[in-house]
Amino acid sequence: MATAKALICRFSCLVAFLPAVGAAGPAFSYDASWYKAKGWSGEYPNGFTMASDVTINIRGSLDLGAPKSISCVLRKGATYHQWNKKPVVADRLEFISFTKIAIYELEASRTVEASRNSDGRETTIEFKKGDRWSYLAYLAEGNFLIKFGDTVYVAGQDLFEKSTEVEAPVKGDQSTYDEWLKLKCANGTVGWLFFNEIKNTPGFSKANISGYGVAGDLPKSPSQRVIFSSPSHRK
């Protein structure tokens, strides 16, 4: 398993330029059974590029029950992704994820190499049969956050080999992972967009990613560019 220091360094490149938020804890409709993290998970996190100008209604808070009362204009070519650093900083975008916490139990004693999330220090956890640990959130490259006792660690897939889920977070097809984006709209409004509600819908396309860690807006077409005929106008 990659060391926590190296893994967190790589994962941080996804979110290091985002505004600071709480690492964990409940937020509005998300209670203590959810783990709150800064950033969206995955080797290639989700995101989207606008295929056309779109006006949608978004929420004023991180709450699925909140009314979608804010009118938000999104312009063609704009890319909303953690790797599109310029608008992330300029518009103070916030990518927040919530993972439903699951509880696992060790079927047999085993030794697991892990790293403390707080400082990246590598350590060995001596699990005993019957010990329970909490799955908090996926990071990248098969590594994820767990909580054992009072400590949060970065662990790898081998921990699942001798573990059984004893407390399923949800039943049926309920979501166990939610992604939210706080954005400043083209019309100046600010609010929260719930990713599940816009993916695969008209006007929204896959994020314009040019390489690992790099995403950007699409070039503006001639019709989108503002042309001034008088030199007295300032761009």
VONUTOR-728258 format. One record per residue: y, x, z of N, C-alpha, C, CB in turn; residue number from 1. Coordinates in steps of 0.05 Angstrom, whole numbers, plus 5000, padded with zeros to 4 digits. Glycine has a CB too. Layout:
# VONUTOR-728258
nnorth|neast|nup|canorth|caeast|caup|cnorth|ceast|cup|cbnorth|cbeast|cbup|pos
Y|X|Z|Y|X|Z|Y|X|Z|Y|X|Z|NUM $
...
# end
This chain:
# VONUTOR-728258
nnorth|neast|nup|canorth|caeast|caup|cnorth|ceast|cup|cbnorth|cbeast|cbup|pos
4976|5017|5000|5000|5000|5000|5025|5017|5000|5000|4981|5024|1 $
5045|5010|4984|5070|5024|4984|5082|5023|5012|5089|5013|4963|2 $
5095|5045|5020|5108|5045|5047|5130|5024|5047|5120|5073|5053|3 $
5135|5014|5072|5155|4993|5074|5182|5003|5065|5157|4983|5103|4 $
5188|5029|5071|5213|5040|5063|5217|5039|5033|5216|5069|5073|5 $
5195|5047|5018|5197|5047|4989|5198|5019|4979|5174|5063|4977|6 $
5181|5002|4990|5180|4974|4981|5206|4959|4986|5157|4959|4994|7 $
5216|4962|5010|5241|4949|5016|5264|4960|4999|5248|4952|5046|8 $
5263|4986|4993|5283|4998|4976|5282|4985|4948|5279|5028|4973|9 $
5257|4981|4938|5254|4969|4912|5262|4940|4912|5226|4972|4901|10 $
5253|4925|4933|5260|4897|4936|5290|4894|4940|5245|4884|4959|11 $
5303|4913|4954|5331|4911|4959|5347|4913|4933|5340|4933|4978|12 $
5337|4926|4913|5352|4928|4888|5355|4901|4875|5337|4947|4868|13 $
5339|4882|4884|5342|4855|4874|5365|4840|4887|5316|4839|4878|14 $
5370|4848|4913|5388|4832|4928|5410|4848|4943|5373|4816|4948|15 $
5410|4874|4940|5428|4890|4957|5457|4883|4952|5424|4919|4951|16 $
5464|4873|4928|5491|4867|4922|5499|4838|4929|5497|4873|4893|17 $
5481|4824|4942|5487|4797|4950|5501|4796|4976|5461|4780|4951|18 $
5517|4775|4982|5530|4772|5008|5509|4771|5030|5548|4748|5008|19 $
5516|4781|5053|5497|4781|5075|5493|4753|5086|5506|4800|5098|20 $
5468|4746|5092|5461|4721|5104|5440|4726|5125|5452|4700|5083|21 $
5434|4706|5141|5414|4709|5161|5387|4714|5148|5412|4684|5179|22 $
5371|4732|5160|5345|4739|5149|5325|4717|5153|5335|4765|5161|23 $
5327|4702|5174|5307|4682|5179|5319|4661|5197|5281|4694|5191|24 $
5305|4637|5198|5314|4616|5215|5319|4591|5201|5339|4625|5230|25 $
5322|4569|5216|5326|4543|5203|5353|4539|5191|5320|4521|5223|26 $
5355|4523|5171|5381|4516|5159|5381|4488|5150|5388|4536|5135|27 $
5397|4471|5162|5399|4443|5156|5371|4429|5156|5412|4439|5128|28 $
5361|4420|5134|5336|4406|5133|5312|4424|5136|5333|4390|5108|29 $
5316|4450|5135|5294|4469|5138|5292|4477|5168|5298|4494|5120|30 $
5270|4469|5180|5267|4475|5209|5253|4501|5213|5251|4452|5222|31 $
5244|4506|5238|5232|4532|5245|5205|4537|5232|5230|4534|5275|32 $
5194|4518|5217|5169|4522|5203|5173|4535|5176|5155|4495|5200|33 $
5199|4541|5169|5205|4554|5144|5217|4581|5151|5225|4537|5127|34 $
5212|4601|5134|5224|4627|5136|5246|4630|5115|5203|4650|5133|35 $
5270|4636|5124|5293|4638|5106|5298|4667|5099|5318|4626|5119|36 $
5301|4673|5073|5305|4701|5065|5328|4702|5045|5280|4712|5052|37 $
5341|4725|5044|5361|4731|5024|5347|4741|4999|5382|4752|5035|38 $
5352|4727|4977|5340|4735|4951|5316|4718|4944|5331|4764|4953|39 $
5309|4719|4918|5286|4705|4908|5264|4725|4903|5293|4689|4881|40 $
5239|4718|4909|5217|4736|4909|5206|4742|4881|5194|4726|4926|41 $
5190|4764|4880|5176|4770|4855|5184|4796|4843|5179|4748|4836|42 $
5165|4807|4827|5172|4831|4812|5194|4826|4792|5147|4842|4797|43 $
5193|4802|4779|5214|4793|4762|5223|4765|4772|5205|4791|4731|44 $
5242|4765|4790|5250|4740|4803|5260|4719|4782|5272|4745|4823|45 $
5259|4694|4791|5269|4673|4774|5299|4675|4770|5263|4645|4786|46 $
5309|4661|4750|5337|4660|4744|5340|4643|4718|5350|4688|4740|47 $
5364|4641|4708|5367|4625|4683|5392|4633|4668|5367|4595|4690|48 $
5392|4628|4642|5415|4632|4625|5422|4605|4612|5410|4653|4603|49 $
5447|4599|4611|5455|4573|4600|5453|4574|4569|5484|4566|4608|50 $
5437|4555|4558|5434|4553|4529|5456|4536|4517|5407|4541|4523|51 $
5471|4522|4533|5493|4506|4524|5511|4499|4547|5483|4479|4510|52 $
5535|4488|4542|5552|4479|4563|5538|4455|4576|5580|4472|4553|53 $
5538|4455|4603|5524|4433|4617|5542|4426|4642|5496|4441|4626|54 $
5543|4400|4647|5556|4390|4672|5534|4377|4689|5579|4371|4666|55 $
5530|4386|4713|5510|4375|4731|5523|4369|4758|5486|4393|4734|56 $
5509|4355|4775|5518|4350|4802|5501|4366|4821|5517|4319|4809|57 $
5515|4381|4839|5501|4397|4858|5509|4389|4887|5507|4427|4853|58 $
5495|4402|4906|5499|4394|4934|5520|4412|4948|5472|4395|4949|59 $
5530|4402|4970|5548|4418|4986|5535|4434|5008|5569|4400|4997|60 $
5509|4430|5011|5495|4444|5033|5466|4450|5025|5496|4428|5059|61 $
5453|4467|5040|5425|4474|5036|5407|4452|5048|5418|4501|5049|62 $
5408|4429|5036|5393|4406|5047|5385|4388|5024|5411|4390|5067|63 $
5359|4385|5019|5350|4368|4998|5359|4339|5001|5320|4369|4995|64 $
5364|4332|5026|5373|4304|5031|5402|4300|5027|5365|4296|5059|65 $
5417|4321|5023|5446|4319|5019|5452|4307|4992|5460|4346|5023|66 $
5474|4292|4990|5481|4280|4964|5490|4301|4944|5502|4259|4967|67 $
5483|4297|4919|5492|4315|4898|5520|4304|4888|5472|4316|4873|68 $
5540|4311|4904|5566|4299|4900|5587|4318|4887|5577|4290|4926|69 $
5578|4342|4881|5597|4362|4870|5592|4365|4840|5594|4389|4884|70 $
5612|4360|4824|5610|4363|4795|5613|4393|4788|5631|4346|4780|71 $
5593|4403|4773|5593|4432|4767|5590|4436|4737|5570|4445|4783|72 $
5608|4451|4726|5608|4458|4697|5596|4486|4694|5636|4456|4684|73 $
5575|4489|4678|5563|4514|4672|5566|4521|4643|5533|4514|4680|74 $
5576|4544|4636|5583|4551|4609|5560|4565|4594|5607|4569|4608|75 $
5558|4560|4568|5538|4572|4551|5539|4602|4553|5541|4562|4522|76 $
5516|4615|4555|5514|4644|4556|5515|4656|4583|5536|4655|4540|77 $
5523|4641|4603|5524|4652|4631|5496|4656|4642|5541|4634|4649|78 $
5491|4679|4654|5465|4685|4665|5467|4686|4695|5454|4711|4654|79 $
5451|4669|4708|5450|4668|4737|5424|4682|4747|5452|4639|4748|80 $
5426|4706|4755|5403|4722|4763|5413|4744|4783|5389|4735|4739|81 $
5395|4751|4801|5402|4771|4821|5409|4798|4808|5379|4775|4840|82 $
5398|4803|4784|5403|4828|4771|5428|4829|4754|5379|4835|4753|83 $
5441|4806|4751|5467|4805|4736|5489|4810|4756|5471|4777|4722|84 $
5493|4836|4762|5509|4844|4785|5538|4836|4784|5507|4873|4788|85 $
5550|4837|4761|5579|4832|4759|5587|4804|4770|5589|4835|4731|86 $
5575|4782|4759|5582|4756|4770|5571|4751|4798|5571|4734|4752|87 $
5550|4764|4805|5540|4761|4833|5561|4770|4853|5514|4778|4837|88 $
5574|4792|4847|5595|4802|4864|5621|4786|4861|5601|4832|4859|89 $
5629|4782|4835|5655|4769|4830|5656|4741|4840|5661|4770|4800|90 $
5634|4726|4836|5633|4698|4843|5620|4693|4870|5619|4682|4822|91 $
5612|4714|4884|5599|4712|4910|5575|4694|4909|5619|4702|4931|92 $
5558|4699|4889|5533|4683|4887|5515|4689|4910|5519|4688|4860|93 $
5500|4669|4920|5481|4673|4941|5454|4662|4932|5490|4660|4967|94 $
5434|4679|4931|5406|4671|4925|5391|4669|4951|5393|4690|4904|95 $
5382|4646|4958|5368|4641|4984|5341|4628|4978|5385|4623|5003|96 $
5321|4637|4993|5294|4626|4990|5284|4617|5017|5275|4645|4976|97 $
5267|4597|5016|5253|4587|5040|5223|4586|5034|5264|4559|5049|98 $
5207|4598|5052|5178|4598|5050|5167|4583|5074|5167|4627|5047|99 $
5148|4565|5068|5135|4551|5090|5116|4570|5104|5120|4525|5079|100 $
5119|4573|5130|5103|4592|5145|5074|4582|5147|5115|4598|5173|101 $
5054|4600|5142|5026|4593|5145|5014|4611|5166|5011|4596|5118|102 $
4994|4600|5181|4981|4615|5202|4953|4622|5193|4980|4598|5228|103 $
4945|4648|5198|4919|4658|5190|4905|4669|5215|4921|4679|5168|104 $
4879|4669|5214|4863|4680|5236|4842|4700|5226|4848|4657|5251|105 $
4839|4722|5240|4820|4743|5232|4792|4734|5237|4827|4769|5247|106 $
4775|4737|5217|4747|4730|5220|4731|4753|5233|4734|4724|5193|107 $
4742|4777|5232|4729|4800|5244|4750|4821|5251|4707|4812|5225|108 $
4743|4838|5269|4762|4860|5277|4766|4878|5253|4752|4876|5301|109 $
4790|4888|5250|4795|4906|5228|4821|4921|5233|4796|4892|5201|110 $
4824|4944|5220|4848|4960|5221|4863|4957|5195|4841|4990|5226|111 $
4889|4952|5198|4907|4947|5175|4931|4966|5176|4916|4917|5174|112 $
4936|4979|5154|4960|4995|5151|4983|4977|5143|4955|5018|5130|113 $
5004|4979|5158|5028|4963|5153|5053|4979|5159|5027|4936|5170|114 $
5076|4967|5155|5101|4980|5161|5119|4960|5175|5115|4991|5135|115 $
5134|4970|5195|5152|4952|5209|5176|4945|5191|5162|4965|5235|116 $
5182|4919|5189|5204|4911|5172|5231|4920|5182|5204|4881|5169|117 $
5234|4924|5207|5260|4931|5219|5269|4959|5211|5258|4930|5249|118 $
5251|4978|5209|5259|5006|5204|5242|5020|5183|5259|5021|5229|119 $
5221|5006|5172|5204|5018|5151|5184|5037|5162|5221|5032|5132|120 $
5181|5039|5188|5162|5058|5200|5134|5049|5195|5168|5062|5230|121 $
5117|5067|5185|5089|5061|5180|5074|5060|5206|5076|5082|5161|122 $
5055|5041|5208|5040|5038|5232|5012|5027|5226|5055|5019|5252|123 $
4995|5028|5245|4968|5017|5243|4965|4994|5262|4947|5039|5248|124 $
4956|4971|5252|4952|4948|5269|4922|4945|5274|4964|4922|5257|125 $
4914|4944|5299|4886|4940|5306|4881|4911|5312|4877|4958|5331|126 $
4873|4896|5291|4868|4868|5295|4840|4863|5307|4870|4853|5268|127 $
4838|4844|5325|4813|4836|5336|4805|4809|5325|4814|4835|5367|128 $
4779|4804|5324|4769|4778|5315|4783|4755|5331|4738|4776|5318|129 $
4794|4736|5316|4807|4713|5329|4838|4717|5331|4797|4710|5356|130 $
4848|4741|5326|4877|4745|5326|4889|4728|5304|4884|4775|5323|131 $
4913|4719|5309|4927|4703|5289|4953|4716|5281|4933|4674|5300|132 $
4960|4713|5256|4985|4724|5245|4998|4703|5227|4980|4751|5230|133 $
5024|4706|5223|5039|4687|5207|5048|4699|5181|5064|4677|5223|134 $
5042|4685|5159|5052|4693|5133|5081|4682|5130|5034|4681|5109|135 $
5100|4700|5125|5128|4693|5125|5139|4690|5097|5144|4712|5140|136 $
5135|4710|5080|5148|4709|5053|5136|4731|5035|5178|4713|5055|137 $
5134|4725|5010|5125|4745|4990|5149|4763|4983|5114|4731|4965|138 $
5143|4788|4978|5163|4807|4969|5159|4813|4940|5162|4833|4986|139 $
5142|4833|4934|5136|4841|4907|5112|4859|4907|5161|4854|4893|140 $
5099|4862|4884|5077|4880|4880|5055|4876|4900|5087|4908|4882|141 $
5049|4850|4907|5027|4844|4925|5033|4848|4954|5004|4860|4918|142 $
5057|4854|4961|5065|4858|4989|5081|4835|4999|5081|4884|4992|143 $
5078|4830|5025|5091|4806|5037|5098|4812|5066|5073|4782|5034|144 $
5114|4794|5077|5122|4796|5105|5103|4780|5122|5151|4787|5109|145 $
5095|4792|5145|5079|4777|5165|5092|4781|5192|5049|4787|5165|146 $
5084|4763|5210|5092|4766|5238|5067|4767|5255|5112|4744|5247|147 $
5065|4788|5271|5042|4790|5289|5054|4797|5316|5021|4812|5280|148 $
5048|4780|5336|5062|4783|5361|5091|4777|5358|5058|4811|5373|149 $
5108|4795|5366|5137|4791|5363|5149|4808|5342|5151|4796|5389|150 $
5132|4821|5325|5142|4840|5306|5136|4831|5277|5128|4867|5310|151 $
5155|4836|5259|5152|4829|5231|5145|4855|5216|5178|4817|5219|152 $
5124|4853|5199|5114|4876|5185|5113|4870|5155|5086|4883|5195|153 $
5112|4891|5139|5106|4890|5111|5076|4897|5108|5123|4909|5093|154 $
5060|4879|5097|5031|4883|5094|5023|4878|5065|5016|4864|5113|155 $
4998|4885|5060|4987|4882|5033|4964|4862|5031|4977|4908|5023|156 $
4954|4858|5007|4934|4837|5002|4908|4841|5018|4928|4836|4973|157 $
4902|4865|5026|4877|4870|5040|4875|4854|5066|4873|4899|5046|158 $
4898|4846|5077|4898|4831|5102|4885|4803|5099|4926|4827|5113|159 $
4886|4793|5074|4874|4767|5069|4843|4768|5068|4885|4755|5043|160 $
4832|4791|5064|4803|4794|5059|4787|4784|5083|4796|4822|5054|161 $
4796|4788|5107|4782|4779|5131|4797|4758|5147|4775|4803|5148|162 $
4814|4743|5133|4830|4723|5147|4825|4696|5135|4860|4730|5145|163 $
4828|4676|5151|4825|4648|5142|4849|4632|5151|4799|4635|5154|164 $
4859|4616|5133|4882|4599|5139|4873|4577|5158|4895|4587|5113|165 $
4887|4576|5181|4879|4556|5201|4899|4534|5204|4874|4569|5228|166 $
4924|4539|5196|4944|4519|5197|4959|4518|5170|4964|4524|5220|167 $
4950|4501|5152|4962|4499|5126|4990|4488|5129|4945|4480|5107|168 $
5009|4500|5115|5037|4492|5118|5043|4463|5108|5055|4511|5103|169 $
5030|4455|5087|5035|4428|5076|5009|4418|5064|5057|4428|5054|170 $
5009|4393|5057|4986|4381|5045|4993|4372|5016|4975|4358|5061|171 $
4973|4371|4999|4977|4361|4972|4994|4379|4956|4990|4334|4973|172 $
5012|4367|4940|5029|4383|4921|5057|4388|4932|5030|4368|4895|173 $
5060|4386|4958|5087|4392|4970|5094|4421|4966|5087|4385|5000|174 $
5120|4426|4963|5129|4453|4959|5126|4471|4983|5158|4453|4950|175 $
5118|4496|4979|5117|4515|5001|5137|4538|4997|5089|4527|5003|176 $
5152|4537|4974|5171|4558|4968|5194|4545|4953|5158|4581|4952|177 $
5218|4547|4964|5242|4535|4952|5263|4556|4947|5254|4513|4970|178 $
5277|4554|4924|5297|4573|4917|5324|4558|4913|5289|4588|4891|179 $
5345|4569|4925|5371|4558|4923|5391|4579|4914|5380|4546|4951|180 $
5412|4569|4899|5433|4586|4890|5460|4574|4897|5431|4591|4859|181 $
5476|4589|4912|5503|4581|4917|5521|4593|4895|5513|4589|4946|182 $
5535|4577|4880|5550|4588|4858|5578|4575|4856|5535|4582|4832|183 $
5595|4590|4842|5621|4580|4835|5620|4571|4806|5644|4602|4839|184 $
5626|4546|4802|5624|4533|4776|5648|4540|4759|5621|4503|4778|185 $
5645|4536|4733|5667|4542|4714|5692|4525|4719|5658|4538|4685|186 $
5688|4501|4731|5710|4484|4737|5722|4489|4765|5702|4455|4735|187 $
5712|4511|4778|5724|4519|4804|5710|4508|4828|5752|4511|4805|188 $
5692|4490|4826|5678|4479|4849|5657|4499|4858|5666|4452|4842|189 $
5648|4495|4884|5628|4513|4895|5607|4495|4909|5640|4533|4916|190 $
5582|4501|4905|5561|4486|4917|5534|4499|4914|5560|4458|4906|191 $
5513|4484|4922|5485|4494|4922|5469|4481|4900|5472|4490|4949|192 $
5456|4497|4884|5438|4487|4863|5409|4493|4871|5444|4501|4835|193 $
5392|4472|4870|5364|4475|4876|5348|4481|4851|5353|4448|4890|194 $
5337|4504|4849|5325|4514|4824|5304|4496|4813|5313|4542|4829|195 $
5287|4484|4830|5266|4467|4820|5276|4443|4803|5249|4456|4843|196 $
5301|4436|4808|5312|4412|4795|5323|4419|4767|5333|4400|4811|197 $
5327|4444|4761|5339|4451|4735|5321|4466|4716|5364|4466|4739|198 $
5300|4479|4727|5283|4495|4709|5269|4477|4689|5262|4511|4726|199 $
5267|4488|4665|5254|4474|4643|5268|4448|4635|5225|4467|4650|200 $
5294|4446|4640|5310|4423|4632|5329|4431|4609|5326|4411|4656|201 $
5337|4412|4592|5355|4419|4570|5380|4432|4579|5362|4393|4554|202 $
5388|4453|4564|5412|4468|4571|5407|4493|4587|5431|4450|4585|203 $
5383|4495|4600|5376|4517|4616|5353|4533|4603|5369|4508|4645|204 $
5356|4559|4600|5335|4575|4588|5328|4598|4606|5344|4585|4560|205 $
5308|4613|4598|5300|4636|4614|5323|4656|4617|5275|4650|4602|206 $
5323|4670|4639|5344|4690|4644|5344|4712|4623|5342|4702|4672|207 $
5368|4720|4615|5371|4742|4596|5367|4769|4610|5399|4740|4581|208 $
5342|4778|4611|5335|4803|4624|5329|4824|4602|5310|4800|4642|209 $
5343|4847|4604|5340|4868|4584|5322|4890|4594|5367|4879|4577|210 $
5315|4890|4619|5298|4911|4630|5295|4907|4660|5308|4939|4624|211 $
5277|4922|4672|5273|4918|4701|5299|4924|4716|5250|4936|4711|212 $
5308|4904|4731|5332|4907|4747|5358|4902|4732|5333|4934|4758|213 $
5356|4894|4707|5380|4890|4690|5380|4863|4677|5382|4912|4669|214 $
5400|4847|4682|5404|4822|4669|5434|4819|4663|5394|4798|4687|215 $
5440|4802|4643|5468|4799|4636|5474|4774|4621|5477|4822|4619|216 $
5500|4767|4619|5508|4744|4603|5503|4749|4574|5538|4737|4609|217 $
5500|4728|4558|5498|4730|4530|5526|4735|4518|5484|4706|4517|218 $
5528|4750|4496|5554|4753|4483|5565|4727|4475|5552|4772|4459|219 $
5591|4724|4477|5604|4699|4469|5605|4697|4439|5632|4697|4481|220 $
5601|4673|4429|5603|4668|4400|5633|4667|4393|5588|4642|4392|221 $
5639|4670|4367|5668|4669|4359|5682|4644|4368|5670|4672|4329|222 $
5667|4622|4368|5679|4596|4376|5686|4595|4405|5661|4573|4369|223 $
5673|4612|4422|5678|4612|4450|5700|4632|4458|5653|4620|4465|224 $
5707|4650|4440|5727|4670|4447|5755|4658|4444|5724|4694|4428|225 $
5773|4666|4462|5800|4657|4462|5817|4677|4445|5812|4654|4491|226 $
5830|4667|4424|5845|4684|4406|5875|4676|4409|5836|4681|4376|227 $
5892|4695|4415|5920|4690|4418|5935|4700|4393|5931|4703|4444|228 $
5952|4683|4382|5967|4691|4358|5993|4705|4365|5973|4667|4341|229 $
6002|4702|4389|6028|4714|4397|6023|4737|4416|6046|4694|4409|230 $
6036|4760|4412|6032|4783|4431|6044|4778|4458|6044|4808|4419|231 $
6059|4756|4461|6071|4750|4487|6051|4739|4507|6094|4731|4484|232 $
6027|4729|4496|6007|4718|4513|5990|4741|4525|5988|4699|4497|233 $
5983|4738|4550|5967|4758|4564|5938|4748|4565|5978|4764|4592|234 $
5919|4766|4560|5891|4758|4563|5883|4758|4592|5873|4778|4547|235 $
# end
